[in-house]
Amino acid sequence: MTEVNGFNLEKLISQFQIVAEFVEGHAWTKGHINDTYIITCRQGGTPIRYILQRINHHVFPYPELVMHNVKLTTEHLREKIGAEDSHDLTRRTMTLVPTRGGAPYYRDRDGNYWRAYVFIERVTSMHVAVAPAQAGQVGRAFGLFQKRLADLSPEKVQETIPDFHNGLLRVEALEKAVAADSAGRVAGAQAAIDFCRQQRGIVSLLLDAQARGELPLRITHNDTKIDNVLFDCDSGEVVCIVDLDTVMPGLAHYDFGDMMRTLTSPTDEDERDLAKVTMRMEYFEELAKGYLAEAGEFLTQSERGHLAISGKVITLILGIRFLTDHLNGDTYFRVHREGQNLDRARVQFKMVESMLEQEEAMKSFIAALG
């Protein structure tokens, strides 16, 4: 199809440096935020696929800064990976396709921001880790991601979503949503609201440590769920890390904490049966070993000492964000059914409870790794 969702995909993809004949395009439903399309072209008789994305400039109010970061980090990663081993380079890091004028994005007449990537073939992704070894693989991949960017100054990377992990501001936003009750949903979410109020002291633990000078600023991915890792269809090994929109200056713990949240959970993010939700210790152990196998080369002792608590911080903050969006009428995260954001929040809060129960065991395990 040439036109999808009111957009002429052939015309849009022609704005980029692609020397190939447009064949067809279709919408891709993965992801909460951006609109994604898979474009098939033909070059010399061979099909070639690209990803065309419309950046959600309501979620990312500064698309130019997002694309500055994406261009900077993909080029840096490409240089690092190529120096290690240039084999299969276009599958091992995202390849941004510039516009015909050389820019990293195209802005249409309606003010929409578009970008194009080379489609990575013969890969698969998943929502939940199904074996502890997978948690170890993902942990190692993101540890390596951070290590490859460790010599790129955080000052060169822009903050595209100010205060993204500022838990105190997230709590304030929740309280405003409760007071407004604009969607009439407060009564049905009171237990979740009460939980947030009881545990609100957790949200500032990492920021407080940073303020004390215990945690240095680094370049981080900030969305390290397993969905953003591509696995080779044949070997099952990690091929590439994707979705770089939230790459910003941050704490290494933002990435590790989000991996704890997603890799140790046995359920989908919106599981309704909370009896199934728990933090699996064996998955945490493999995650920690895999991550520190790479990140251990540059992390300080203080950073290592804060890893075990990072999961409850990031998980609670995300749960608060899901709950706030539910109360505001689902204006941020994409939902496919009523109550989905509330279900997402409840899963996060159950994970926080499980992490609190196993916190001392996690601390002991990381300390024993040296």
C-alpha positions, -999 to +999 in steps of 0.1 A: +000+000+000+011+035-008-012+054+016-016+042+052-034+061+080-036+092+057+001+092+050+016+087+015+044+063+025+060+063-010+063+101-010+077+101+026+103+075+020+114+093-011+127+121+011+155+099+023+187+087+007+173+054-006+182+044-041+155+018-046+120+014-060+091+016-035+071-016-035+047-013-005+044-002+031+023-012+061+018-001+097+037-019+125+018-021+158+048-026+182+056+002+207+037+025+229+048+059+215+057+064+179+039+054+146+060+029+128+058+016+092+077-011+074+086-001+039+096-026+012+117-014-017+134-032-046+170-026-056+185-045-085+157-070-082+163-077-045+138-067-018+152-043+009+132-032+039+133+000+059+116+013+090+099+047+086+088+063+119+068+094+128+082+107+160+055+115+186+063+151+192+038+153+220+058+127+240+091+141+227+086+178+225+121+184+211+124+159+182+155+178+169+173+169+202+161+133+200+176+129+166+208+147+176+212+121+203+203+092+179+227+103+153+255+109+178+251+076+196+246+054+165+277+069+149+297+063+180+284+028+184+291+020+148+327+032+151+332+011+183+316-020+170+333-017+136+367-015+154+359-047+173+345-067+144+330-052+112+312-084+103+274-079+099+277-043+111+242-032+098+226-059+120+246-051+152+237-015+155+209+007+141+216+024+108+200+058+105+192+068+068+198+105+062+174+127+042+183+138+007+196+170+023+217+150+048+196+157+078+188+129+103+150+136+101+125+150+077+097+174+087+066+174+066+043+204+059+020+194+088+049+196+113+054+158+116+089+146+122+100+115+102+131+093+103+142+061+085+163+031+095+176+001+077+154-028+088+173-055+107+164-089+092+164-124+106+158-113+142+130-117+168+120-099+200+100-109+230+081-094+259+092-117+287+124-136+294+117-173+293+150-186+307+175-171+332+202-173+305+182-148+284+183-123+314+221-128+314+223-121+277+203-089+279+222-077+309+255-082+291+242-065+260+231-033+279+263-034+300+282-035+267+261-007+254+270+015+283+306+005+281+309+015+244+294+049+252+314+054+284+341+075+266+314+098+250+309+128+271+274+131+286+276+168+280+274+161+242+240+143+246+209+163+252+182+158+278+152+152+256+127+146+283+136+168+313+133+151+347+124+118+331+134+098+362+126+125+388+103+104+410+093+134+432+079+152+402+061+120+392+045+118+427+034+155+423+019+147+390+000+118+405-014+139+433-026+165+408-043+138+388-060+125+420-072+159+429-085+167+394-101+132+389-107+144+353-117+109+341-137+099+372-113+070+379-100+078+414-125+057+433-116+025+413-079+030+418-078+039+455-057+009+466-031+017+440-030+054+450-026+044+487+004+021+478+021+050+461+017+072+491+030+045+514+061+039+493+068+074+481+102+076+499+116+050+475+114+073+444+142+097+455+168+072+466+190+074+435+186+111+430+196+116+467+227+095+462+236+114+430+232+147+449+256+134+476+282+128+448+280+090+451+267+083+415+283+099+384+264+109+353+267+086+323+250+081+289+221+056+294+195+040+273+166+046+297+142+020+283+159-013+288+130-036+286+136-069+268+114-057+239+142-034+229+167-062+223+167-081+190+178-118+191+192-136+161+166-161+147+192-188+142+216-185+171+193-169+197+221-145+206+216-108+211+222-089+178+212-053+184+197-029+209+170-006+195+147+023+204+172+050+212+148+078+217+154+081+254+192+079+252+202+108+276+226+116+303+215+096+334+226+071+360+237+035+351+210+024+376+182+037+354+191+010+329+199-018+354+167-010+374+145-012+343+161-045+334+153-058+368+117-047+363+113-065+330+137-094+329+128-108+363+091-107+358+073-138+345+043-119+331+034-093+305+034-057+317-004-056+319-010-090+336-044-091+354-037-121+376-014-105+402-007-140+418+015-146+388+036-115+394+069-119+412+106-110+410+124-142+400+157-144+419+174-168+395+167-143+367+181-115+388+213-134+394+219-141+357+211-105+349+236-092+375+263-115+363+258-106+326+256-069+332+287-067+355+307-088+331+308-057+309+298-028+331+320-039+359+349-025+340+338+011+345+314+012+374+326+027+407+322+007+439+294+031+450+275+025+418+278-013+423+265-008+459+233+009+446+224-017+419+202-039+441+179-010+450+176+004+415+148-020+405+123-009+431+130+028+423+125+025+386+096+001+389+077+023+414+083+054+392+069+036+361+040+023+381+032+059+392+034+070+356+010+043+345-014+051+373-013+089+366-020+083+329-049+061+338-064+088+361-058+114+334-077+094+308-049+075+290-033+105+273+003+093+272+007+055+270-011+038+242-039+015+254-058-012+236-085-017+263-101+001+291-082-002+324-050-013+307-029+014+323-043+006+358-034-031+352+001-020+342+005+000+374-007-028+396+018-052+381+046-027+388+035-023+424+034-061+429+069-062+415+081-036+440+067-056+469+085-087+457+118-067+452+115-054+488+111-090+501+143-101+483+164-070+486+189-083+511+195-114+490+201-093+460+226-070+478+245-101+491+246-116+456+261-085+440+286-080+468+297-116+463+305-110+426+333-087+438 
